[in-house]
Amino acid sequence: MKFGVSTFLTDESIDPTVLGPAVEQRGFDSLFLAEHTHIPVEIELPTGFDLPRQYFRTVDPFVGLTAAAVSTRTLRLGTGIALVVERDPIITAKQVASLDLISGGRVVFGVGAGWILEEIRNHGTNPRTRGRLLDERMRAIIELWTQEKAEFHGEFVDFDPVYSWPKPVQRPHPPIYVGGASARAFVRLAEYGAAWMPSHMPHLPVEALGEQIDRMRQVAGVSPAVVVHGVPHDPETLERYAGLDVDGVLLSLPTQPETEALHTLDEMVETTAVYHGSTEVLDPE
C-alpha cells in the first residue's frame, strides 16, 4: 500500500507553492486537489449534515496544481475529483494536456459526476443524465488528446474535425482515476479508467469497502488498482485498509494555514513511517 495526499485548497489554506514542495520533500509524490466551481445558497443536504467551510472557497484545481507543478520536480498532480459534468470538454482537454506538458508528464486525471445537484444544474446539466454526459465528455476528451484531427458526434457532445494542441506528454494520455461507487461508475472504469478512486466513508466500517471492491471487479470485469481518497492518517484505519489489500490511499490533509498544514504533514510522515517502516510514494501508473 502506497501513499499520497488529498486536500481542499482554498483562499484560507496553505499556498500551493509551499504545499507542493512540502508534500514532495516528505516522501509523498502525489497531491490531489478537490473541485467545486461554486456552492448555491439554497441546497438540499442529508439530514444532520452541514457543508464544510472549504466547499465554499475551493481554488480551481488546475490553477492550484499548476502552481504546485512549477515549484516541484517529481510530484504527481491529481484532481480529486474534477467535475467533468460541469466542464466544457474541449477546454478541459486543453487544460489537462497543458498541465501535463508544463509538469513534464505528472498529471493524474481523477473524474466523477458530482453530488451537489443544485451546483450541477447551474452548469446547464440535468442531474438525471449526468452519468451519460460524463461518459461522452470523457470519450471526447480522449479523442482530443490522442487524435491529430479529433471529432466527436454524440448525444451531448458534437464537434466536427478539430486540431487541439498540446497533446499530453503521457501516452496515450494521463491516467484516469474514476470516482463513484455505482454500477455505471464500474462500467466506465472498465471503459477508460486506470484506477478506481472510492472515497473514505467515516460512517461505514473500512471493511465495507471490501464488498464494494468485489462488486466493482464483478461488474467491471477487470481488476484495476484501488486508491482510496480522503483517508485519515491514523494507524488503525491504515491497518484495516492494508487488510483489504488496496493499492494506495490518499491521506486527507485538512484545509489549514501554512504552519498547521506543515505540522499535519509531519504527523502523516510519522504515522506512515511507524506503519511501514518508511514512507512509500503513490505511483499512479
C-alpha positions as CSV (number, residue, x, y, z in Angstrom):
1,M,0.0,0.0,0.0
2,K,1.3,3.4,-1.0
3,F,0.6,7.0,-0.1
4,G,-0.4,10.3,-1.5
5,V,-2.1,13.4,-0.1
6,S,-5.6,14.9,-0.9
7,T,-6.9,18.3,0.2
8,F,-9.3,21.2,-0.4
9,L,-7.1,24.1,-1.5
10,T,-8.8,27.5,-0.6
11,D,-8.0,31.1,-0.2
12,E,-7.6,30.4,3.5
13,S,-5.3,27.4,3.2
14,I,-1.6,26.9,2.7
15,D,-0.3,28.3,-0.6
16,P,0.2,25.6,-3.3
17,T,3.7,26.8,-4.0
18,V,4.5,25.9,-0.4
19,L,2.3,22.8,-0.2
20,G,3.6,21.2,-3.3
21,P,7.3,21.1,-2.2
22,A,6.3,20.2,1.4
23,V,4.4,17.1,0.2
24,E,7.3,16.2,-2.2
25,Q,10.0,16.7,0.4
26,R,8.2,14.5,2.9
27,G,8.3,11.5,0.6
28,F,4.8,11.6,-0.8
29,D,4.8,12.0,-4.6
30,S,1.1,12.7,-5.1
31,L,-1.1,15.7,-4.4
32,F,-4.8,15.6,-5.3
33,L,-7.0,18.7,-5.2
34,A,-10.8,18.9,-4.9
35,E,-13.1,20.9,-7.2
36,H,-16.3,22.9,-6.7
37,T,-16.9,25.8,-9.0
38,H,-19.4,27.4,-6.6
39,I,-22.0,26.5,-3.9
40,P,-25.6,27.6,-4.4
41,V,-27.1,29.4,-1.5
42,E,-30.1,27.0,-1.4
43,I,-29.2,23.4,-1.5
44,E,-30.6,20.2,-0.1
45,L,-28.3,18.2,2.1
46,P,-28.7,15.0,4.1
47,T,-30.3,15.4,7.5
48,G,-27.8,16.5,10.1
49,F,-25.0,17.3,7.5
50,D,-23.6,20.8,7.2
51,L,-21.4,21.5,4.2
52,P,-17.8,22.2,5.5
53,R,-16.4,25.7,5.0
54,Q,-13.8,24.6,2.4
55,Y,-16.5,23.7,-0.1
56,F,-17.5,27.3,-0.4
57,R,-13.9,28.6,-1.0
58,T,-12.2,26.0,-3.2
59,V,-9.5,27.2,-5.5
60,D,-9.7,26.0,-9.1
61,P,-7.7,22.7,-9.0
62,F,-5.8,23.3,-12.3
63,V,-4.6,26.7,-11.1
64,G,-3.5,25.2,-7.8
65,L,-1.9,22.2,-9.5
66,T,0.0,24.4,-11.9
67,A,1.4,26.5,-9.0
68,A,2.4,23.2,-7.3
69,A,3.9,21.9,-10.6
70,V,6.3,24.8,-11.1
71,S,7.6,24.6,-7.6
72,T,8.2,20.8,-7.6
73,R,10.1,18.3,-9.8
74,T,8.6,14.8,-9.2
75,L,5.2,15.4,-7.5
76,R,2.3,13.7,-9.2
77,L,-0.6,16.2,-9.7
78,G,-4.1,14.9,-9.4
79,T,-7.7,16.1,-9.4
80,G,-9.7,14.5,-6.7
81,I,-12.1,14.8,-8.4
82,A,-12.7,17.0,-11.4
83,L,-16.4,17.6,-12.0
84,V,-16.4,16.9,-15.7
85,V,-20.2,17.3,-15.9
86,E,-19.6,21.0,-15.1
87,R,-16.8,21.4,-17.7
88,D,-16.5,22.1,-21.4
89,P,-14.7,19.0,-22.8
90,I,-12.6,20.9,-25.3
91,I,-11.3,23.4,-22.7
92,T,-10.8,20.7,-20.2
93,A,-8.8,18.6,-22.6
94,K,-6.5,21.5,-23.3
95,Q,-6.2,22.3,-19.5
96,V,-5.2,18.8,-18.6
97,A,-2.8,18.4,-21.6
98,S,-1.2,21.8,-20.9
99,L,-0.6,20.9,-17.2
100,D,0.8,17.6,-18.3
101,L,3.2,19.4,-20.6
102,I,4.2,22.0,-18.1
103,S,4.8,19.4,-15.4
104,G,6.7,17.0,-17.6
105,G,4.1,14.3,-17.6
106,R,2.9,14.3,-14.0
107,V,-0.9,14.6,-14.2
108,V,-3.4,12.1,-12.9
109,F,-7.0,13.0,-14.0
110,G,-9.4,12.0,-11.3
111,V,-13.0,12.3,-12.5
112,G,-16.6,12.0,-11.3
113,A,-20.2,13.1,-11.8
114,G,-20.6,15.1,-8.6
115,W,-23.3,15.0,-6.0
116,I,-24.5,18.6,-5.2
117,L,-27.4,18.7,-7.7
118,E,-28.0,22.4,-7.5
119,E,-24.4,23.1,-8.4
120,I,-24.7,20.7,-11.3
121,R,-27.9,22.3,-12.6
122,N,-26.3,25.8,-12.6
123,H,-23.9,24.5,-15.3
124,G,-26.9,23.6,-17.5
125,T,-26.6,19.9,-16.7
126,N,-29.5,17.7,-15.9
127,P,-28.6,15.6,-12.9
128,R,-30.6,12.7,-14.2
129,T,-28.4,12.4,-17.3
130,R,-25.1,13.4,-15.8
131,G,-23.7,9.9,-16.0
132,R,-24.2,9.7,-19.7
133,L,-22.8,13.3,-20.1
134,L,-19.7,12.4,-18.1
135,D,-19.0,9.4,-20.3
136,E,-19.5,11.3,-23.5
137,R,-17.3,14.2,-22.4
138,M,-14.6,11.8,-21.3
139,R,-14.6,9.9,-24.7
140,A,-14.4,13.3,-26.4
141,I,-11.5,14.4,-24.2
142,I,-9.6,11.2,-25.0
143,E,-10.2,11.8,-28.7
144,L,-8.8,15.3,-28.4
145,W,-5.8,14.0,-26.5
146,T,-5.0,11.2,-28.9
147,Q,-6.0,12.2,-32.4
148,E,-4.4,14.7,-34.7
149,K,-7.8,15.5,-36.2
150,A,-10.3,14.8,-33.5
151,E,-14.1,14.8,-33.9
152,F,-17.0,13.6,-31.9
153,H,-20.7,13.2,-32.5
154,G,-22.9,12.2,-29.6
155,E,-26.0,13.0,-27.7
156,F,-24.4,15.8,-25.6
157,V,-21.1,16.5,-27.3
158,D,-20.8,17.3,-31.0
159,F,-18.0,18.8,-33.0
160,D,-16.6,18.3,-36.5
161,P,-12.8,17.6,-37.0
162,V,-10.6,19.9,-35.0
163,Y,-7.0,20.4,-34.1
164,S,-6.3,20.5,-30.4
165,W,-2.8,21.0,-29.0
166,P,-0.8,20.5,-26.9
167,K,-1.1,16.7,-26.6
168,P,-0.4,15.2,-23.2
169,V,3.2,14.2,-22.5
170,Q,2.0,10.8,-21.1
171,R,1.0,8.3,-23.8
172,P,-1.6,7.6,-24.8
173,H,-2.9,10.1,-22.2
174,P,-2.7,10.8,-18.4
175,P,-4.1,8.0,-16.2
176,I,-7.8,8.5,-15.4
177,Y,-9.0,7.7,-11.9
178,V,-12.7,7.1,-11.7
179,G,-14.7,8.1,-8.6
180,G,-18.1,6.9,-7.6
181,A,-19.5,3.6,-6.4
182,S,-22.4,2.9,-8.7
183,A,-22.7,0.1,-11.3
184,R,-22.3,2.7,-14.0
185,A,-19.1,4.0,-12.4
186,F,-17.7,0.5,-12.5
187,V,-18.6,0.2,-16.2
188,R,-16.9,3.4,-17.1
189,L,-13.9,2.2,-15.0
190,A,-13.6,-0.7,-17.4
191,E,-14.0,1.6,-20.4
192,Y,-11.4,4.2,-19.7
193,G,-10.2,4.1,-16.1
194,A,-6.7,3.3,-14.9
195,A,-7.8,3.0,-11.2
196,W,-10.9,3.1,-9.0
197,M,-10.8,6.0,-6.5
198,P,-13.5,5.5,-3.9
199,S,-13.9,7.9,-1.0
200,H,-13.2,7.0,2.6
201,M,-16.6,6.8,4.3
202,P,-16.2,7.6,8.1
203,H,-19.8,6.4,8.8
204,L,-19.1,3.0,7.4
205,P,-16.6,0.3,8.6
206,V,-13.5,0.1,6.4
207,E,-14.3,-3.5,5.7
208,A,-17.4,-2.4,3.8
209,L,-15.1,-1.3,1.0
210,G,-14.0,-4.9,0.5
211,E,-17.5,-5.8,-0.6
212,Q,-17.5,-2.9,-2.9
213,I,-14.2,-3.9,-4.4
214,D,-15.6,-7.4,-5.1
215,R,-18.7,-5.9,-6.7
216,M,-16.6,-3.5,-8.7
217,R,-14.5,-6.3,-10.1
218,Q,-17.6,-8.4,-10.9
219,V,-19.4,-5.5,-12.7
220,A,-16.4,-4.0,-14.4
221,G,-14.9,-7.4,-15.4
222,V,-11.4,-6.0,-14.7
223,S,-9.2,-5.7,-11.6
224,P,-7.8,-2.1,-11.7
225,A,-5.8,-0.5,-9.0
226,V,-7.8,0.8,-6.0
227,V,-6.7,4.1,-4.5
228,V,-8.8,5.3,-1.6
229,H,-9.4,9.1,-1.4
230,G,-9.6,11.2,1.8
231,V,-8.2,8.7,4.3
232,P,-7.5,9.8,7.9
233,H,-3.9,9.3,9.0
234,D,-4.4,7.0,11.9
235,P,-2.6,3.6,12.2
236,E,-5.8,1.7,12.9
237,T,-7.5,2.9,9.7
238,L,-4.4,2.3,7.6
239,E,-4.1,-1.2,9.1
240,R,-7.7,-2.0,8.0
241,Y,-7.1,-0.7,4.5
242,A,-4.0,-2.8,4.3
243,G,-6.1,-5.8,5.2
244,L,-8.2,-5.1,2.1
245,D,-5.0,-5.1,0.0
246,V,-5.8,-1.7,-1.6
247,D,-3.0,-0.3,-3.8
248,G,-2.9,3.1,-2.2
249,V,-4.5,5.7,0.0
250,L,-4.7,9.5,-0.3
251,L,-4.3,10.8,3.2
252,S,-6.7,13.7,3.9
253,L,-4.9,17.0,4.7
254,P,-7.4,19.3,6.4
255,T,-7.8,22.8,5.0
256,Q,-5.3,24.7,7.2
257,P,-3.0,27.7,7.0
258,E,0.7,27.1,6.4
259,T,2.0,26.4,9.9
260,E,-0.8,24.0,10.8
261,A,-0.7,22.2,7.5
262,L,3.0,21.6,7.6
263,H,2.6,20.2,11.1
264,T,-0.1,17.9,9.9
265,L,2.1,16.7,7.1
266,D,4.8,15.9,9.6
267,E,2.3,13.8,11.6
268,M,1.4,11.9,8.4
269,V,5.0,11.1,7.8
270,E,5.3,9.8,11.4
271,T,2.2,7.7,11.0
272,T,3.2,6.1,7.8
273,A,6.8,5.5,9.0
274,V,5.5,3.6,12.0
275,Y,3.1,1.6,9.9
276,H,5.5,0.8,7.0
277,G,9.0,1.4,8.4
278,S,9.4,4.1,5.7
279,T,7.1,6.3,3.6
280,E,6.3,5.0,0.2
281,V,5.0,7.1,-2.7
282,L,2.0,6.7,-4.8
283,D,2.7,5.7,-8.4
284,P,-0.5,6.5,-10.4
285,E,0.5,4.3,-13.3
